[in-house]
Amino acid sequence: MKVTFIQKGSRMKRIVSALFAVAFATTALADGAATYASKCKGCHGAAGEGSKMAPAPIAGMPADTVKKAIAEGKGKMKPVKVDDADAVAAYVAGLKK
């Protein structure tokens, strides 16, 4: 009986850990979306489809490429200072092409 209790406790820890990870990821994605909306949407479009200012679509671009562009700039785009570049990069990478 005691072994069953330990297994259930262990299982419960895994469930709680998984829920925490999902909650954290969801929060990070929401923060990335909010930052994208305030800092990037004007030039890159609401869904990363591009616009007159930045015609090349960025939706689905690899997160590493987005982070580099945020930090260093790219083409006519100057570097952008954001606190959550990882979250923005993950958001952009998750946008559908």
Residue, then its C-alpha position, 0 to 999 in steps of 0.5 A: m500500500k505504501v508503494t502505491f502512495i509513493q507512485k501516486g505522489s510521483r505521478m502527481k509531481r509529474i502532472v503538476s510539473a507539466l501544468f506549470a510548464v504549460a502555464f509558463a509557456t502560455t504566459a511567455l507566448a502571450d507576452g511575446a504577442a503583446t510585445y509584437a503587437s506594440k513594437c513589430k506589428g506596425c512594420h511587419g503586419a498583424a500576422g507577420e505577413g509584411s507590409k509596405m514598410a517591411p514587405a518580406p513576411i516574417a511569419g514562421m521565421p526561425a526563432d534564432t533568426v528573429k532574435k538576431a534581427i531584434a538584437e542586431g537589426k537587418g536591412k533597413m531595420k535598426p536593432v530593437k530594445v525589448d525585454d523579452a526577445d525570446a518570447v517575441a522570437a517564439y511568437v513569430a516562429g509560431l505564426k503561420k506562413 
